[in-house]
Amino acid sequence: MHSEKLLDHFQNPRNAGELDGASVRVDVENPACGDRLRLTARIEAGVVAEVRFQVRGCTASIAAGSVLTEWLMGRRAAEAAALRTAEIEDALGGLIPESKHAAVLCVDAARELARRA
């Protein structure tokens, strides 16, 4: 059902938790399924220097949050506005149709991060 990459990020999430001293905090929710994603990040000179995530939701959303933090790290905050769901899906080894909302949740969070940075 889920790819090995997705299961690895679910079982061993990268950058999980909340970042103390974050300069940006973003909370997004998927109203259809109720999944919630929080990003806390430290932005230095327009670059994501450090980022953490917390998800309340399904396996795919937790794994996608992990992938999102890896994607964001070291990028200019403005680049986050250009993130596409396909990039999250590819990094997870694909998503089944019922789990595609996880990539949308990440894109929503990345765009909000870019807006607030």
Rosetta blueprint (number, residue, H / E / L):
1 M L
2 H L
3 S L
4 E H
5 K H
6 L H
7 L H
8 D H
9 H H
10 F H
11 Q H
12 N L
13 P L
14 R L
15 N L
16 A E
17 G L
18 E L
19 L L
20 D L
21 G L
22 A L
23 S L
24 V E
25 R E
26 V E
27 D E
28 V E
29 E E
30 N L
31 P L
32 A L
33 C L
34 G L
35 D L
36 R E
37 L E
38 R E
39 L E
40 T E
41 A E
42 R E
43 I E
44 E E
45 A L
46 G L
47 V E
48 V E
49 A E
50 E E
51 V E
52 R E
53 F E
54 Q E
55 V E
56 R E
57 G L
58 C L
59 T H
60 A H
61 S H
62 I H
63 A H
64 A H
65 G H
66 S H
67 V H
68 L H
69 T H
70 E H
71 W H
72 L H
73 M L
74 G L
75 R L
76 R E
77 A H
78 A H
79 E H
80 A H
81 A H
82 A H
83 L L
84 R L
85 T H
86 A H
87 E H
88 I H
89 E H
90 D H
91 A H
92 L L
93 G L
94 G L
95 L L
96 I L
97 P H
98 E H
99 S H
100 K L
101 H H
102 A H
103 A H
104 V H
105 L H
106 C H
107 V H
108 D H
109 A H
110 A H
111 R H
112 E H
113 L H
114 A H
115 R H
116 R H
117 A L
